[in-house]
Amino acid sequence: MTNSPISFDDFMKVDIRVGTIVNVYDFPEARKPAWKLDIDFGEEIGVKKSSAQITAHYGKDDLIGRQVIAVVNFPPRQIGPFMSEVLTLGLPDPDGEVVLLQPTQNVPDGGRLH
């Protein structure tokens, strides 16, 4: 990775939104342990699907109703038999396991990062 500067216009091309996880499904076909998520991004964007390798820190019951941050304008990506429509964002803990990014207060679904 590099720290090459990008323009503000480049940053604005990445559509990063908040959504609420409404369903969580097992993903036994995944190479690494993962959940399949349905995330509601509000009326404008709707419910989108995502695969997330977050099983180390989050069980199904921990995820329902949780707001998360995701990139919503990448092209869909085939992950095994599953088509992931958005990239759910997280950061690695000291062991490399993903910790989700989320707002510190509830905000309206579909809100864009700025």
C-alpha positions in Angstrom: 0.0 0.0 0.0 1.0 3.5 -0.6 0.1 6.8 0.9 -0.2 8.5 -2.5 -2.4 11.6 -2.2 -5.8 11.5 -4.0 -8.0 14.4 -4.8 -11.1 15.3 -2.8 -13.0 14.6 -6.0 -11.6 11.0 -6.0 -12.7 10.5 -2.4 -16.2 11.7 -3.3 -16.5 9.0 -6.0 -16.6 6.4 -3.2 -20.1 6.3 -1.9 -19.9 5.3 1.8 -23.2 4.9 3.6 -24.7 3.7 6.9 -27.2 0.8 7.0 -28.8 -1.5 9.5 -28.3 -5.3 9.3 -31.8 -6.8 9.0 -30.8 -10.5 8.3 -27.8 -12.7 8.9 -27.3 -16.1 7.2 -24.7 -18.9 7.5 -22.1 -19.0 4.7 -20.7 -22.5 4.9 -19.3 -22.3 1.4 -17.0 -19.4 2.3 -13.2 -20.2 2.3 -12.8 -18.3 5.6 -15.6 -18.1 8.2 -18.1 -15.4 7.2 -21.7 -14.3 7.5 -24.0 -13.3 4.7 -25.8 -10.1 5.6 -28.8 -8.2 4.4 -28.3 -4.5 5.1 -31.0 -1.9 4.8 -29.6 1.4 3.5 -33.0 3.2 3.5 -35.5 4.2 0.8 -33.0 5.5 -1.8 -30.7 2.5 -1.9 -32.8 -0.3 -0.3 -31.6 -3.6 1.1 -28.3 -4.9 -0.2 -26.3 -8.1 0.4 -22.8 -8.4 1.7 -20.5 -11.1 2.9 -18.3 -10.3 5.9 -15.6 -12.2 7.6 -16.6 -11.0 11.1 -17.5 -14.3 12.8 -14.7 -14.0 15.4 -16.3 -11.0 17.1 -20.0 -11.2 16.1 -22.6 -13.9 16.3 -25.9 -13.7 14.4 -27.8 -12.3 17.3 -25.1 -9.6 17.8 -25.6 -8.3 14.3 -29.4 -8.0 13.8 -30.3 -4.3 14.2 -26.6 -3.1 14.3 -25.7 -0.2 12.1 -22.7 -0.6 9.9 -20.7 1.4 7.3 -20.3 0.2 3.8 -19.2 1.2 0.3 -22.3 0.9 -1.8 -21.1 1.8 -5.3 -18.5 -0.9 -6.0 -19.5 -3.4 -8.7 -21.1 -6.6 -7.2 -18.5 -9.2 -6.4 -19.0 -13.0 -6.7 -17.8 -14.7 -3.5 -18.3 -18.5 -4.1 -22.0 -19.0 -4.8 -22.9 -15.6 -3.3 -23.1 -12.2 -5.0 -21.9 -9.5 -2.6 -23.4 -6.1 -3.5 -21.7 -3.8 -1.0 -18.4 -3.8 0.9 -19.0 -3.7 4.7 -16.1 -1.8 6.3 -14.1 -2.8 9.3 -10.6 -2.6 10.9 -8.3 -5.4 12.1 -7.9 -6.1 15.8 -4.4 -7.1 17.1 -5.1 -10.7 15.8 -6.2 -9.5 12.3 -9.9 -10.2 13.0 -12.3 -7.7 11.6 -14.0 -5.2 13.9 -16.9 -3.4 12.2 -17.0 0.4 11.6 -20.2 1.8 13.0 -21.6 5.2 14.1 -21.4 6.0 17.8 -25.1 7.0 17.7 -28.0 5.8 15.6 -28.4 7.8 12.5 -30.8 7.5 9.6 -30.1 4.6 7.3 -28.6 5.7 3.9 -26.7 8.6 5.4 -23.6 9.3 3.4 -20.2 9.7 5.0 -18.8 13.2 4.7 
